[in-house]
Amino acid sequence: PHLHMKRFRPLTTAALDGIARRLTARARPHPPEVTGGGEGRREAAVLVPLCSLDGQPALLFTLRSSSVGTHRGQVSFPGGMRDHSDRDLEHTALREAAEECGIGVPSVLPFTPALLGTAAPAMSITSVLVTPVVAHIGEVDGAALERMSCFNAHETERAFAVPLRVLADPSARTTHRVVTAPPEAARSDRSTLEQDVHRMNALYHAGHPLPSQ
C-alpha cells in the first residue's frame, strides 16, 4: 500500500492476497554481511499484525511493561528471540505474539492469524537479525484489545491499534538522531543512526482509549 494515500481499502481477501503477492515478489535473502555464522548468529522475529478497527485497516502495537528486562515502556510489535525449538522465524513471531498478548489464543482473539509473508530482515543496534513477519489477525474491538492487554501483564502493559490513515499522516512523523555509542567509538558504523520514526506516544493515544464495546 502507498502510505501517502489518505484512504485505504478494507482488508478484503483480494487486498490481503495482493499484500501477500507483493511480499513474495520483494522477498530477498539475508544480506551478505549477516549470512553465515551458523549458530553464532542471533535471530529474532516480530509479528506485524494487520487488523481492522471499526472497518478501517490498522496495525496492532503493544506497549511493553516497565518490568521486562529490555526495551521497557517502549511501543513495539510483539516478538522476540528465536528459540531452538522454533521451526522457523514465522513460528517465532507467532509464538511470541501468543505469549505476549494472546494473539492466536481463541479465548483472547477468536481469529487464527493468517500469515502473508515476511519483510526484509534488518540488523538491530544490538546485533540481532530481526525478521518482520506480516499476518492478518482479523477485526479487533475495544473488548479484544482489553483482553490482549491483560493477557500477560508482566510483558505487555497495553495492546492498541492505529489506523493506517493515521500512520500515513506526515504530521505524525518526525526524525530523531539516535546516539548508540560514545563519541570515542564514532568510527563504528553503529555509533549513530539516522532514522525516521513515528511519534508513537501520540499514535498510542490516537489508538487508545477506544469506545467500550
Disulfide bonds with the S-S distance in Angstrom:
none
